[in-house]
């Protein structure tokens, strides 16, 4: 069965206090073009902090070119 096309993208949320990416969420990129900013609990800092949107992969899951 083919995968259903969707306009929702997976984004990671990074804490402003600790810099850790603890939460992930999806957002509709067609309706909300600006970055998401949410207040959530940061378990590293043990406080509530502002989390801002980043890419999900941050370069870890990208396919690298082969050396020939």
C-alpha beads as a LAMMPS data file, in Angstrom:
LAMMPS data file: protein, C-alpha beads

68 atoms
67 bonds

1 atom types
1 bond types

-500.0 500.0 xlo xhi
-500.0 500.0 ylo yhi
-500.0 500.0 zlo zhi

Masses

1 110.0

Atoms # bond

1 1 1 0.000 0.000 0.000
2 1 1 1.490 3.400 -0.956
3 1 1 2.364 5.869 1.768
4 1 1 -0.120 8.711 2.092
5 1 1 1.333 12.114 1.159
6 1 1 1.098 14.689 3.922
7 1 1 2.041 18.305 4.407
8 1 1 2.979 17.764 8.074
9 1 1 6.701 17.701 8.874
10 1 1 8.431 16.257 11.920
11 1 1 10.388 18.912 13.835
12 1 1 12.545 18.730 16.937
13 1 1 12.235 21.157 19.838
14 1 1 15.471 22.428 21.438
15 1 1 15.612 23.915 24.931
16 1 1 16.952 27.455 25.295
17 1 1 18.396 26.621 28.737
18 1 1 20.238 23.351 28.175
19 1 1 20.387 23.057 24.363
20 1 1 19.070 19.479 24.429
21 1 1 16.499 18.281 21.932
22 1 1 13.994 16.506 24.196
23 1 1 10.679 16.829 22.386
24 1 1 9.462 16.194 18.830
25 1 1 6.235 17.323 17.209
26 1 1 4.656 17.682 13.786
27 1 1 3.559 20.895 12.164
28 1 1 1.770 21.821 8.977
29 1 1 4.390 23.809 7.064
30 1 1 1.835 25.246 4.679
31 1 1 -0.216 26.958 7.417
32 1 1 2.536 27.876 9.881
33 1 1 5.658 29.074 8.149
34 1 1 7.306 30.657 11.218
35 1 1 9.162 28.641 13.845
36 1 1 7.233 27.109 16.737
37 1 1 8.090 28.236 20.262
38 1 1 6.577 26.344 23.216
39 1 1 7.076 26.348 26.979
40 1 1 7.766 22.803 28.177
41 1 1 9.529 21.074 31.039
42 1 1 13.291 20.608 30.596
43 1 1 14.378 17.467 32.473
44 1 1 18.085 18.363 32.211
45 1 1 17.689 21.804 33.818
46 1 1 14.703 20.618 35.901
47 1 1 12.751 23.777 35.056
48 1 1 10.193 24.926 32.551
49 1 1 11.958 26.428 29.543
50 1 1 11.154 27.794 26.106
51 1 1 11.641 25.238 23.351
52 1 1 12.172 26.430 19.785
53 1 1 11.856 24.498 16.563
54 1 1 14.777 22.957 14.670
55 1 1 15.066 20.322 11.961
56 1 1 14.498 16.756 13.059
57 1 1 17.712 15.292 11.682
58 1 1 20.277 18.083 12.200
59 1 1 22.509 16.314 9.662
60 1 1 22.598 12.900 11.310
61 1 1 20.267 11.073 8.950
62 1 1 21.367 12.642 5.685
63 1 1 22.846 10.397 3.015
64 1 1 26.501 11.187 2.456
65 1 1 28.129 10.967 -0.975
66 1 1 30.442 8.011 -1.577
67 1 1 34.116 8.569 -2.129
68 1 1 35.233 7.224 -5.507

Bonds

1 1 1 2
2 1 2 3
3 1 3 4
4 1 4 5
5 1 5 6
6 1 6 7
7 1 7 8
8 1 8 9
9 1 9 10
10 1 10 11
11 1 11 12
12 1 12 13
13 1 13 14
14 1 14 15
15 1 15 16
16 1 16 17
17 1 17 18
18 1 18 19
19 1 19 20
20 1 20 21
21 1 21 22
22 1 22 23
23 1 23 24
24 1 24 25
25 1 25 26
26 1 26 27
27 1 27 28
28 1 28 29
29 1 29 30
30 1 30 31
31 1 31 32
32 1 32 33
33 1 33 34
34 1 34 35
35 1 35 36
36 1 36 37
37 1 37 38
38 1 38 39
39 1 39 40
40 1 40 41
41 1 41 42
42 1 42 43
43 1 43 44
44 1 44 45
45 1 45 46
46 1 46 47
47 1 47 48
48 1 48 49
49 1 49 50
50 1 50 51
51 1 51 52
52 1 52 53
53 1 53 54
54 1 54 55
55 1 55 56
56 1 56 57
57 1 57 58
58 1 58 59
59 1 59 60
60 1 60 61
61 1 61 62
62 1 62 63
63 1 63 64
64 1 64 65
65 1 65 66
66 1 66 67
67 1 67 68
